[in-house]
């Protein structure tokens, strides 16, 4: 996913089609001087529909669609002929997309499966023709229903990446290096803050041809939940991860303090994130001996499963994958 091509937020005006009007018409044939009403119904207005696609990773294709307008239904005709329905507009979106009302921010829909379809904005119903309004006392009604108006609303689409494991850490904690070491993903890596500017996904191969998906998001800094740094833009991407892997380097001043800060930012953003399973990877451990590791273990938060790793030397990466696999599968 190139930086310029990863779009995870779009806002647009969604307008469904109006329903067609019912017809006022009477049967007129040579030997039927007083044929009854036979006006047909109007067609339904077109819907705006969201469809999940596993082939998409971004909302880039919707970035410049500021107005999405469906076709109106056609009017009914004589002979009880129903008008044609307005053509629906189908917007394909990546799995993990949520639709919200742009004014109230109410969650409207969630797309999580390939081929899943939901009606985002419903088209107006077609009006009934005068054939429906005949009665014993009014056998020649001269009226029919108008079509129902379409709906116009502003919609926000947000993408939340679907992954089994989400990486949580400060910039330069080694998240991108880990992802590139154990998957085929090739995120940009550099020795400076915010190397990762967009989320990256990697499929992690495991034993017996099994695999799981890992998501690397830009590093979190203190104050991210209030909008500092890049992390706040992407914190929503770990809302769907079943496991959170916290990554703290061995050169951190205090492992427990960094962990508390990261946990605090997640809690401020969404307290429900604290309900997820959490593991700790202490990175850049290739230069440590066993004595130093034992000394640092005293600073690890209690009851938090942890492992010392080095992505460069591949130290304990298999052990880390075993821990993640066991956590994912209960």
Secondary structure in CASP SS format (residue, H / E / C, confidence):
PFRMAT SS
TARGET T0000
AUTHOR 0000-0000-0000
METHOD secondary structure of the structure
MODEL  1
X C 1.00
X C 1.00
X H 1.00
X H 1.00
X H 1.00
X C 1.00
X C 1.00
X C 1.00
X E 1.00
X E 1.00
X E 1.00
X E 1.00
X E 1.00
X E 1.00
X E 1.00
X C 1.00
X C 1.00
X C 1.00
X C 1.00
X C 1.00
X C 1.00
X C 1.00
X C 1.00
X C 1.00
X C 1.00
X E 1.00
X C 1.00
X C 1.00
X E 1.00
X C 1.00
X C 1.00
X E 1.00
X C 1.00
X C 1.00
X C 1.00
X C 1.00
X E 1.00
X C 1.00
X C 1.00
X C 1.00
X C 1.00
X C 1.00
X C 1.00
X C 1.00
X C 1.00
X C 1.00
X C 1.00
X E 1.00
X E 1.00
X E 1.00
X E 1.00
X E 1.00
X E 1.00
X C 1.00
X C 1.00
X C 1.00
X C 1.00
X C 1.00
X C 1.00
X H 1.00
X H 1.00
X H 1.00
X C 1.00
X C 1.00
X C 1.00
X C 1.00
X E 1.00
X E 1.00
X E 1.00
X C 1.00
X C 1.00
X C 1.00
X C 1.00
X C 1.00
X C 1.00
X C 1.00
X E 1.00
X C 1.00
X C 1.00
X C 1.00
X E 1.00
X C 1.00
X C 1.00
X C 1.00
X C 1.00
X C 1.00
X C 1.00
X C 1.00
X E 1.00
X E 1.00
X E 1.00
X E 1.00
X E 1.00
X E 1.00
X C 1.00
X C 1.00
X E 1.00
X E 1.00
X E 1.00
X E 1.00
X E 1.00
X C 1.00
X C 1.00
X C 1.00
X C 1.00
X C 1.00
X E 1.00
X E 1.00
X E 1.00
X E 1.00
X E 1.00
X C 1.00
X C 1.00
X C 1.00
X C 1.00
X C 1.00
X E 1.00
X E 1.00
X E 1.00
X E 1.00
X E 1.00
X C 1.00
X C 1.00
X C 1.00
X C 1.00
X C 1.00
X C 1.00
X C 1.00
X C 1.00
X H 1.00
X H 1.00
X H 1.00
X H 1.00
X C 1.00
X C 1.00
X C 1.00
X C 1.00
X C 1.00
X C 1.00
X C 1.00
X C 1.00
X C 1.00
X C 1.00
X C 1.00
X C 1.00
X C 1.00
X C 1.00
X C 1.00
X C 1.00
X C 1.00
X C 1.00
X E 1.00
X E 1.00
X E 1.00
X E 1.00
X E 1.00
X E 1.00
X E 1.00
X E 1.00
X C 1.00
X C 1.00
X C 1.00
X C 1.00
X C 1.00
X E 1.00
X E 1.00
X E 1.00
X E 1.00
X E 1.00
X C 1.00
X C 1.00
X C 1.00
X C 1.00
X C 1.00
X H 1.00
X H 1.00
X H 1.00
X H 1.00
X H 1.00
X H 1.00
X H 1.00
X H 1.00
X E 1.00
X C 1.00
X C 1.00
X C 1.00
X C 1.00
X C 1.00
X C 1.00
X C 1.00
X C 1.00
X C 1.00
X C 1.00
X C 1.00
X C 1.00
X C 1.00
X C 1.00
X C 1.00
X C 1.00
X E 1.00
X E 1.00
X E 1.00
X E 1.00
X E 1.00
X E 1.00
X C 1.00
X H 1.00
X H 1.00
X H 1.00
X C 1.00
X E 1.00
X E 1.00
X E 1.00
X E 1.00
X E 1.00
X E 1.00
X C 1.00
X C 1.00
X C 1.00
X C 1.00
X C 1.00
X C 1.00
X C 1.00
X H 1.00
X H 1.00
X H 1.00
X C 1.00
X C 1.00
X C 1.00
X C 1.00
X H 1.00
X H 1.00
X H 1.00
X H 1.00
X H 1.00
X H 1.00
X H 1.00
X H 1.00
X C 1.00
X C 1.00
X C 1.00
X C 1.00
X E 1.00
X E 1.00
X E 1.00
X E 1.00
X E 1.00
X E 1.00
X E 1.00
X C 1.00
X C 1.00
X C 1.00
X C 1.00
X C 1.00
X H 1.00
X H 1.00
X H 1.00
X H 1.00
X H 1.00
X H 1.00
X H 1.00
X H 1.00
X H 1.00
X H 1.00
X H 1.00
X H 1.00
X H 1.00
X H 1.00
X H 1.00
X C 1.00
X H 1.00
X H 1.00
X H 1.00
X H 1.00
X H 1.00
X C 1.00
X E 1.00
X E 1.00
X E 1.00
X E 1.00
X E 1.00
X E 1.00
X E 1.00
X C 1.00
X H 1.00
X H 1.00
X H 1.00
X C 1.00
X C 1.00
X H 1.00
X H 1.00
X H 1.00
X H 1.00
X H 1.00
X H 1.00
X H 1.00
X H 1.00
X C 1.00
X C 1.00
X C 1.00
X C 1.00
X C 1.00
X C 1.00
X C 1.00
X C 1.00
X E 1.00
X E 1.00
X E 1.00
X C 1.00
X E 1.00
X C 1.00
X C 1.00
X C 1.00
X C 1.00
X E 1.00
X C 1.00
X H 1.00
X H 1.00
X H 1.00
X H 1.00
X H 1.00
X H 1.00
X H 1.00
X H 1.00
X H 1.00
X H 1.00
X H 1.00
X H 1.00
X C 1.00
X C 1.00
END
